[in-house]
Protein backbone atom coordinates (compact mmCIF):
# COMPACT_ATOMS: atom_id res chain seq x y z
CA UNK A 1 0.00 0.00 0.00
CA UNK A 2 1.18 3.53 -0.81
CA UNK A 3 0.34 7.04 0.33
CA UNK A 4 0.75 10.35 -1.41
CA UNK A 5 1.96 12.03 1.74
CA UNK A 6 4.91 11.63 4.01
CA UNK A 7 2.92 10.46 7.03
CA UNK A 8 4.44 7.18 8.23
CA UNK A 9 1.10 5.43 8.16
CA UNK A 10 0.88 3.54 11.43
CA UNK A 11 -1.97 3.83 13.96
CA UNK A 12 -3.57 3.72 17.52
CA UNK A 13 -6.82 4.70 19.14
CA UNK A 14 -10.31 7.99 22.99
CA UNK A 15 -12.18 11.17 24.16
CA UNK A 16 -12.51 13.05 23.32
CA UNK A 17 -6.92 12.92 21.93
CA UNK A 18 -5.65 13.81 18.80
CA UNK A 19 -3.72 13.66 15.51
CA UNK A 20 -4.96 16.67 13.68
CA UNK A 21 -2.89 16.17 10.59
CA UNK A 22 -4.91 15.25 7.49
CA UNK A 23 -5.05 11.51 6.91
CA UNK A 24 -5.61 9.48 3.77
CA UNK A 25 -7.68 6.58 2.61
CA UNK A 26 -5.42 4.05 0.99
CA UNK A 27 -6.14 1.91 -2.06
CA UNK A 28 -4.39 -1.28 -3.21
CA UNK A 29 -2.41 0.31 -6.04
CA UNK A 30 -3.04 4.01 -5.62
CA UNK A 31 -3.97 6.34 -2.81
CA UNK A 32 -6.49 9.11 -2.42
CA UNK A 33 -5.70 12.15 -0.32
CA UNK A 34 -8.62 13.48 1.69
CA UNK A 35 -7.81 16.62 3.66
CA UNK A 36 -11.21 16.69 5.34
CA UNK A 37 -10.48 13.83 7.74
CA UNK A 38 -8.61 14.32 11.01
CA UNK A 39 -7.94 11.71 13.67
CA UNK A 40 -6.79 11.30 17.25
CA UNK A 41 -5.97 8.66 19.83
CA UNK A 42 -8.19 8.46 22.91
CA UNK A 43 -7.07 6.43 25.92
CA UNK A 44 -9.08 6.09 29.13
CA UNK A 45 -7.59 4.15 32.03
CA UNK A 46 -8.95 2.54 35.15
CA UNK A 47 -6.50 4.07 37.59
CA UNK A 48 -5.77 7.60 38.81
CA UNK A 49 -2.78 8.33 36.55
CA UNK A 50 -3.03 9.82 33.08
CA UNK A 51 0.53 9.38 31.92
CA UNK A 52 1.25 5.66 32.54
CA UNK A 53 1.02 2.81 35.00
CA UNK A 54 -2.65 1.92 34.70
CA UNK A 55 -4.52 -0.37 32.33
CA UNK A 56 -5.72 1.42 29.21
CA UNK A 57 -9.27 0.07 29.27
CA UNK A 58 -10.29 2.27 26.34
CA UNK A 59 -8.02 2.45 23.31
CA UNK A 60 -9.91 4.23 20.56
CA UNK A 61 -9.13 5.96 17.30
CA UNK A 62 -11.51 8.81 16.54
CA UNK A 63 -11.72 10.17 12.98
CA UNK A 64 -13.72 13.31 12.20
CA UNK A 65 -14.62 14.86 8.86
CA UNK A 66 -14.45 18.64 9.01
CA UNK A 67 -16.66 19.11 5.95
CA UNK A 68 -19.48 16.64 6.66
CA UNK A 69 -19.49 16.46 10.45
CA UNK A 70 -19.07 12.68 10.38
CA UNK A 71 -17.46 11.03 13.41
CA UNK A 72 -16.05 7.50 13.29
CA UNK A 73 -15.08 5.65 16.47
CA UNK A 74 -12.83 2.61 16.33
CA UNK A 75 -12.26 0.92 19.71
CA UNK A 76 -9.51 -1.72 19.71
CA UNK A 77 -9.86 -4.50 22.29
CA UNK A 78 -7.17 -4.35 24.95
CA UNK A 79 -6.66 -8.14 24.81
CA UNK A 80 -5.25 -7.92 21.26
CA UNK A 81 -1.73 -9.32 20.95
CA UNK A 82 0.79 -6.94 19.34
CA UNK A 83 4.49 -7.08 18.58
CA UNK A 84 6.34 -5.02 21.18
CA UNK A 85 10.02 -4.21 20.86
CA UNK A 86 12.01 -5.63 23.77
CA UNK A 87 9.68 -8.60 24.31
CA UNK A 88 10.31 -12.05 22.86
CA UNK A 89 6.60 -12.88 22.56
CA UNK A 90 3.56 -10.74 21.62
CA UNK A 91 2.08 -8.61 24.40
CA UNK A 92 -1.45 -7.36 24.96
CA UNK A 93 -2.32 -3.97 23.56
CA UNK A 94 -2.59 -2.29 26.97
CA UNK A 95 0.97 -3.25 27.98
CA UNK A 96 2.72 -0.24 26.31
CA UNK A 97 0.46 2.16 28.20
CA UNK A 98 1.14 0.37 31.48
CA UNK A 99 4.87 0.69 30.84
CA UNK A 100 5.31 4.22 29.51
CA UNK A 101 1.97 5.91 28.93
CA UNK A 102 0.17 7.26 25.86
CA UNK A 103 3.21 8.04 23.71
CA UNK A 104 4.41 4.45 24.02
CA UNK A 105 0.89 3.14 23.34
CA UNK A 106 0.68 5.34 20.26
CA UNK A 107 4.08 4.24 18.95
CA UNK A 108 3.41 0.52 19.37
CA UNK A 109 -0.02 0.80 17.77
CA UNK A 110 1.46 2.74 14.86
CA UNK A 111 4.20 0.13 14.44
CA UNK A 112 1.70 -2.72 14.35
CA UNK A 113 -1.17 -1.25 12.32
CA UNK A 114 0.48 1.03 9.77
CA UNK A 115 -1.23 4.38 10.39
CA UNK A 116 0.56 7.42 11.79
CA UNK A 117 -1.14 9.08 14.72
CA UNK A 118 0.71 11.97 16.29
CA UNK A 119 -1.75 13.36 18.83
CA UNK A 120 -3.37 11.75 21.87
CA UNK A 121 -5.64 12.45 24.81
CA UNK A 122 -5.46 10.35 27.97
CA UNK A 123 -7.97 10.46 30.83
CA UNK A 124 -8.28 8.54 34.06
CA UNK A 125 -11.72 7.26 35.03
CA UNK A 126 -12.49 10.18 37.35
CA UNK A 127 -11.46 12.72 34.69
CA UNK A 128 -13.71 10.99 32.16
CA UNK A 129 -16.59 10.89 34.62
CA UNK A 130 -16.14 14.58 35.42
CA UNK A 131 -16.03 15.41 31.70
CA UNK A 132 -19.28 13.54 31.12
CA UNK A 133 -20.90 15.34 34.07
CA UNK A 134 -19.70 18.70 32.69
CA UNK A 135 -21.96 18.05 29.68
CA UNK A 136 -24.94 16.86 31.76
CA UNK A 137 -24.33 13.12 31.46
CA UNK A 138 -25.12 10.76 28.59
CA UNK A 139 -28.15 8.85 27.37
CA UNK A 140 -27.66 5.25 26.22
CA UNK A 141 -29.59 2.07 25.50
CA UNK A 142 -28.94 -0.18 28.50
CA UNK A 143 -30.40 -3.63 29.01
CA UNK A 144 -31.68 -5.06 32.29
CA UNK A 145 -28.65 -7.38 32.43
CA UNK A 146 -26.28 -4.45 31.91
CA UNK A 147 -28.03 -2.43 34.59
CA UNK A 148 -27.75 -5.31 37.05
CA UNK A 149 -24.07 -5.79 36.22
CA UNK A 150 -23.46 -2.06 36.66
CA UNK A 151 -25.14 -2.10 40.07
CA UNK A 152 -23.04 -5.12 41.00
CA UNK A 153 -19.96 -3.05 40.16
CA UNK A 154 -21.26 -0.24 42.38
CA UNK A 155 -21.76 -2.75 45.20
CA UNK A 156 -18.21 -4.02 44.75
CA UNK A 157 -16.81 -0.49 44.87
CA UNK A 158 -18.85 0.18 48.00
CA UNK A 159 -17.23 -2.81 49.70
CA UNK A 160 -13.80 -1.48 48.77
CA UNK A 161 -14.67 1.95 50.14
CA UNK A 162 -16.15 0.38 53.26
CA UNK A 163 -12.71 -0.83 54.23
CA UNK A 164 -11.54 2.79 54.38
CA UNK A 165 -14.20 3.80 56.90
CA UNK A 166 -12.28 2.13 59.69
CA UNK A 167 -9.11 4.00 58.75
CA UNK A 168 -10.85 7.35 59.03
CA UNK A 169 -10.24 8.22 55.38
CA UNK A 170 -13.98 8.12 54.62
CA UNK A 171 -17.09 8.42 56.73
CA UNK A 172 -19.90 5.85 56.57
CA UNK A 173 -22.25 8.63 55.45
CA UNK A 174 -20.05 9.38 52.42
CA UNK A 175 -19.85 5.69 51.47
CA UNK A 176 -23.62 5.29 51.71
CA UNK A 177 -24.20 8.48 49.73
CA UNK A 178 -21.90 7.38 46.91
CA UNK A 179 -23.51 3.96 46.69
CA UNK A 180 -26.99 5.44 46.56
CA UNK A 181 -26.08 8.18 44.08
CA UNK A 182 -24.63 5.79 41.54
CA UNK A 183 -27.12 2.95 41.94
CA UNK A 184 -29.20 2.70 38.76
CA UNK A 185 -32.88 1.78 38.81
CA UNK A 186 -33.80 2.50 35.17
CA UNK A 187 -32.95 0.62 31.99
CA UNK A 188 -34.00 0.81 28.32
CA UNK A 189 -33.15 2.83 25.18
CA UNK A 190 -33.31 6.28 26.83
CA UNK A 191 -31.46 5.66 30.09
CA UNK A 192 -29.62 8.69 31.45
CA UNK A 193 -26.29 8.05 33.16
CA UNK A 194 -24.14 10.39 35.21
CA UNK A 195 -20.38 10.39 34.78
CA UNK A 196 -19.37 7.50 37.03
CA UNK A 197 -22.33 5.41 35.89
CA UNK A 198 -21.34 6.02 32.27
CA UNK A 199 -17.71 5.04 32.87
CA UNK A 200 -18.82 1.91 34.72
CA UNK A 201 -21.22 1.01 31.92
CA UNK A 202 -18.52 1.49 29.28
CA UNK A 203 -16.15 -0.80 31.14
CA UNK A 204 -18.52 -3.69 31.88
CA UNK A 205 -16.78 -6.91 30.80
CA UNK A 206 -19.11 -9.49 32.36
CA UNK A 207 -20.03 -10.91 28.93
CA UNK A 208 -16.94 -10.17 26.78
CA UNK A 209 -14.20 -7.63 26.08
CA UNK A 210 -15.74 -7.14 22.62
CA UNK A 211 -19.08 -6.09 24.14
CA UNK A 212 -17.19 -3.84 26.53
CA UNK A 213 -15.76 -2.01 23.51
CA UNK A 214 -19.24 -1.68 22.01
CA UNK A 215 -20.32 -0.01 25.26
CA UNK A 216 -17.26 2.24 25.18
CA UNK A 217 -18.29 3.45 21.74
CA UNK A 218 -21.86 4.08 22.99
CA UNK A 219 -20.56 6.22 25.84
CA UNK A 220 -18.11 8.27 23.73
CA UNK A 221 -20.68 8.67 20.95
CA UNK A 222 -23.24 9.85 23.48
CA UNK A 223 -20.68 12.25 24.94
CA UNK A 224 -20.27 13.84 21.50
CA UNK A 225 -24.05 14.12 21.41
CA UNK A 226 -24.12 15.82 24.82
CA UNK A 227 -21.38 18.23 23.72
CA UNK A 228 -23.43 19.04 20.61
CA UNK A 229 -26.52 19.70 22.75
CA UNK A 230 -24.52 22.03 24.99
CA UNK A 231 -23.26 23.94 21.96
CA UNK A 232 -26.81 24.20 20.63
CA UNK A 233 -28.07 25.62 23.94
CA UNK A 234 -25.48 28.40 23.98
CA UNK A 235 -24.72 29.04 20.29
CA UNK A 236 -27.03 29.54 17.30
CA UNK A 237 -24.97 27.92 14.55
CA UNK A 238 -25.52 28.74 10.88
CA UNK A 239 -23.60 28.91 7.59
CA UNK A 240 -23.28 31.45 4.82
CA UNK A 241 -25.95 29.72 2.75
CA UNK A 242 -28.62 29.41 5.44
CA UNK A 243 -28.11 32.83 7.04
CA UNK A 244 -28.64 33.76 10.69
CA UNK A 245 -31.49 31.69 12.20
CA UNK A 246 -34.56 33.54 13.44
CA UNK A 247 -34.84 31.73 16.77
CA UNK A 248 -31.56 32.85 18.37
CA UNK A 249 -33.26 33.31 21.77
CA UNK A 250 -30.32 34.98 23.48
CA UNK A 251 -27.70 32.60 22.09
CA UNK A 252 -24.54 33.78 20.35
CA UNK A 253 -24.87 33.47 16.56
CA UNK A 254 -21.80 31.91 14.91
CA UNK A 255 -21.26 31.32 11.19
CA UNK A 256 -19.42 27.99 10.87
CA UNK A 257 -18.11 29.10 7.45
CA UNK A 258 -16.51 32.24 8.89
CA UNK A 259 -15.64 31.92 12.57
CA UNK A 260 -14.03 35.10 13.89
CA UNK A 261 -11.42 35.14 16.64
CA UNK A 262 -14.04 36.45 19.07
CA UNK A 263 -16.48 33.70 18.06
CA UNK A 264 -13.77 31.10 18.49
CA UNK A 265 -12.93 32.32 22.00
CA UNK A 266 -16.58 31.86 23.00
CA UNK A 267 -16.69 28.42 21.36
CA UNK A 268 -13.41 27.50 23.06
CA UNK A 269 -14.98 28.23 26.44
CA UNK A 270 -17.73 25.70 25.73
CA UNK A 271 -15.12 23.08 24.79
CA UNK A 272 -12.75 23.83 27.68
CA UNK A 273 -13.67 20.81 29.89
CA UNK A 274 -12.63 18.40 27.11
CA UNK A 275 -9.05 19.65 27.21
CA UNK A 276 -8.79 20.56 30.88
CA UNK A 277 -9.62 17.05 32.08
CA UNK A 278 -7.02 15.25 29.98
CA UNK A 279 -3.29 14.67 29.75
CA UNK A 280 -2.52 15.44 26.09
CA UNK A 281 0.07 16.73 23.64
CA UNK A 282 -2.23 19.16 21.82
CA UNK A 283 -1.18 22.61 20.72
CA UNK A 284 -3.60 25.52 20.81
CA UNK A 285 -3.86 25.23 17.03
CA UNK A 286 -4.88 21.58 17.46
CA UNK A 287 -7.53 22.56 19.99
CA UNK A 288 -8.87 25.21 17.62
CA UNK A 289 -9.30 22.65 14.84
CA UNK A 290 -11.02 20.15 17.16
CA UNK A 291 -13.37 22.76 18.60
CA UNK A 292 -14.43 24.08 15.20
CA UNK A 293 -14.82 20.55 13.82
CA UNK A 294 -17.12 19.58 16.71
CA UNK A 295 -19.15 22.75 16.11
CA UNK A 296 -19.49 21.83 12.45
CA UNK A 297 -20.51 18.30 13.39
CA UNK A 298 -23.24 19.71 15.63
CA UNK A 299 -24.39 22.04 12.86
CA UNK A 300 -24.46 19.28 10.24
CA UNK A 301 -26.69 17.23 12.53
CA UNK A 302 -28.92 20.26 13.05
CA UNK A 303 -29.28 20.79 9.30
CA UNK A 304 -30.23 17.16 8.83
CA UNK A 305 -32.90 17.40 11.52
CA UNK A 306 -31.08 14.70 13.47
CA UNK A 307 -28.79 14.43 16.45
CA UNK A 308 -25.04 13.93 16.44
CA UNK A 309 -25.58 10.15 16.68
CA UNK A 310 -26.76 10.18 13.06
CA UNK A 311 -23.22 11.03 12.00
CA UNK A 312 -21.44 8.74 14.46
CA UNK A 313 -20.38 5.26 13.35
CA UNK A 314 -18.38 2.72 15.31
CA UNK A 315 -16.54 -0.51 14.60
CA UNK A 316 -14.70 -2.73 17.08
CA UNK A 317 -11.40 -4.23 15.96
CA UNK A 318 -9.42 -6.43 15.56
CA UNK A 319 -11.38 -8.55 13.14
CA UNK A 320 -10.60 -11.53 15.38
CA UNK A 321 -12.21 -9.93 18.48
CA UNK A 322 -15.22 -12.28 18.50
CA UNK A 323 -13.20 -15.45 17.93
CA UNK A 324 -11.93 -17.85 20.57
CA UNK A 325 -8.82 -16.78 22.43
CA UNK A 326 -5.32 -17.79 21.40
CA UNK A 327 -2.76 -18.64 24.07
CA UNK A 328 0.66 -16.96 24.10
CA UNK A 329 3.05 -17.84 26.91
CA UNK A 330 0.09 -18.96 29.01
CA UNK A 331 -1.86 -15.73 28.43
CA UNK A 332 -5.20 -15.51 26.60
CA UNK A 333 -5.68 -12.97 23.85
CA UNK A 334 -6.22 -12.52 20.13
CA UNK A 335 -3.47 -13.06 17.57
CA UNK A 336 -4.34 -11.00 14.50
CA UNK A 337 -3.92 -10.90 10.75
CA UNK A 338 -2.19 -7.53 10.54
CA UNK A 339 -2.71 -6.91 6.82
CA UNK A 340 -6.45 -7.68 7.02
CA UNK A 341 -6.84 -5.40 10.03
CA UNK A 342 -4.85 -2.58 8.45
CA UNK A 343 -7.16 -2.71 5.43
CA UNK A 344 -10.26 -2.72 7.65
CA UNK A 345 -8.93 0.24 9.64
CA UNK A 346 -8.35 2.39 6.56
CA UNK A 347 -11.64 1.45 4.93
CA UNK A 348 -13.68 2.20 8.04
CA UNK A 349 -12.02 5.28 9.44
CA UNK A 350 -12.00 7.41 6.33
CA UNK A 351 -14.99 6.10 4.40
CA UNK A 352 -17.82 8.56 3.70
CA UNK A 353 -20.42 5.82 3.16
C-alpha positions, 0 to 999 in steps of 0.5 A, spaced: 500 500 500 502 507 498 500 514 500 501 520 497 503 524 503 509 523 508 505 520 514 508 514 516 502 510 516 501 507 522 496 507 527 492 507 535 486 509 538 479 515 545 475 522 548 474 526 546 486 525 543 488 527 537 492 527 531 490 533 527 494 532 521 490 530 514 489 523 513 488 518 507 484 513 505 489 508 501 487 503 495 491 497 493 495 500 487 493 508 488 492 512 494 487 518 495 488 524 499 482 526 503 484 533 507 477 533 510 479 527 515 482 528 522 484 523 527 486 522 534 488 517 539 483 516 545 485 512 551 481 512 558 484 508 564 482 505 570 487 508 575 488 515 577 494 516 573 493 519 566 501 518 563 502 511 565 502 505 569 494 503 569 490 499 564 488 502 558 481 500 558 479 504 552 483 504 546 480 508 541 481 511 534 476 517 533 476 520 525 472 526 524 470 529 517 471 537 518 466 538 511 461 533 513 461 532 520 461 525 520 465 522 526 467 514 526 469 511 532 474 505 532 475 501 539 480 496 539 480 491 544 485 491 549 486 483 549 489 484 542 496 481 541 501 486 538 508 485 537 512 489 542 520 491 541 524 488 547 519 482 548 520 475 545 513 474 545 507 478 543 504 482 548 497 485 549 495 492 547 494 495 553 501 493 555 505 499 552 500 504 556 502 500 562 509 501 561 510 508 559 503 511 557 500 514 551 506 516 547 508 508 548 501 506 546 501 510 540 508 508 537 506 501 538 499 501 535 502 505 529 508 500 528 503 494 528 497 497 524 500 502 519 497 508 520 501 514 523 497 518 529 501 523 532 496 526 537 493 523 543 488 524 549 489 520 555 484 520 561 483 517 568 476 514 570 475 520 574 477 525 569 472 521 564 466 521 569 467 529 570 467 530 563 461 527 562 458 530 568 460 537 565 456 536 559 450 533 563 451 526 562 449 521 557 443 517 554 444 510 552 440 504 550 442 499 556 439 492 558 436 489 564 442 485 564 447 491 563 443 495 569 444 489 574 451 488 572 453 495 573 449 495 580 453 489 581 460 493 580 457 499 584 456 494 590 463 491 589 466 499 589 462 500 595 465 494 599 472 497 597 470 503 600 467 500 606 474 498 608 476 505 608 471 507 613 475 504 619 481 507 617 478 514 618 479 516 610 472 516 609 465 516 613 460 511 613 455 517 610 459 518 604 460 511 602 452 510 603 451 516 599 456 514 593 452 507 593 446 510 593 447 516 588 450 511 583 445 505 583 441 505 577 434 503 577 432 504 570 434 501 563 431 501 556 433 505 550 433 512 553 437 511 560 440 517 562 447 516 566 451 520 570 459 520 569 461 515 574 455 510 571 457 512 564 464 510 565 462 503 569 457 502 563 462 502 558 467 498 562 462 492 563 466 486 561 461 481 564 459 478 557 466 479 553 471 484 552 468 485 545 461 487 548 465 492 553 468 495 547 461 496 544 459 499 550 465 504 550 463 506 543 456 508 545 458 512 551 463 516 547 458 517 541 453 519 546 458 524 549 459 527 542 451 528 542 451 531 549 457 536 547 453 538 541 446 539 545 450 544 549 453 547 543 446 548 541 443 551 547 449 556 547 450 558 540 445 559 534 450 555 529 448 557 521 452 557 515 453 562 509 448 559 505 442 558 510 443 565 514 442 567 521 437 563 524 430 567 526 430 563 533 436 565 536 433 566 543 439 569 546 444 565 544 450 567 540 450 566 533 456 563 529 457 562 522 461 555 521 463 558 514 466 564 517 468 563 525 471 570 527 477 570 533 471 572 538 467 567 536 472 562 536 474 564 543 466 563 545 466 556 542 473 555 546 470 556 552 464 551 551 469 546 549 474 547 555 472 541 559 474 536 554 481 539 554 482 541 561 480 534 564 485 530 559 493 529 559 494 530 552 500 533 547 495 538 543 497 545 541 492 551 541 492 550 534 490 543 534 484 545 539 482 550 535 481 545 529 477 540 534 473 545 537 471 548 530 470 541 527 465 539 533 461 545 532 461 543 524 458 536 526 453 539 531 451 544 525 451 538 520 446 534 525 442 540 526 441 541 518 439 534 517 434 534 523 437 529 526 442 528 532 449 527 532 448 520 533 446 520 526 453 522 523 457 517 528 459 510 526 463 505 530 466 498 529 470 494 534 477 491 531 481 487 531 477 482 526 478 476 530 475 480 536 469 475 536 473 469 535 476 464 541 482 466 544 489 464 542 494 462 548 501 466 548 506 464 553 500 462 558 496 468 556 489 468 553 488 474 547 487 474 540 493 473 535 491 477 528 492 478 521 495 484 521 494 486 513 487 484 514 486 489 520 490 494 516 485 494 510 479 494 515 482 500 519 483 504 513 476 502 509 472 504 516 475 510 518 475 514 512 470 512 508 464 517 507 459 511 506 
